[in-house]
Amino acid sequence: MTHDLDEKLLQRIIDMIRKCARLLDPGEEVLPERPLREVGVDSFGLVDLLVMLEDELDIVLPDDLLTPEMFESAATIAVAVTSVLTAG
């Protein structure tokens, strides 16, 4: 799935995830498909991540996209963000 994603966007999302992840060691790699729960993104971290995504990417993620599946990994977030960016 990740081969079709914009690599710069994906890296920005991974950088945001790093700021919200509570279990990552400095320098530990976050793979695009790695579940956010494995890196320690809890419910508070998801809220922080959502705010960062909307602020830093200057978008509004519609409520119908805000599902547990969207917040599964950096790759699933990138797919959702890409759909918003290309729709507007």
Secondary structure as UniProt FT lines:
FT   HELIX           2..4
FT   HELIX           7..20
FT   TURN            26..27
FT   TURN            32..33
FT   HELIX           36..39
FT   HELIX           43..57
FT   HELIX           63..65
FT   TURN            68..69
FT   HELIX           70..72
FT   HELIX           74..87
//
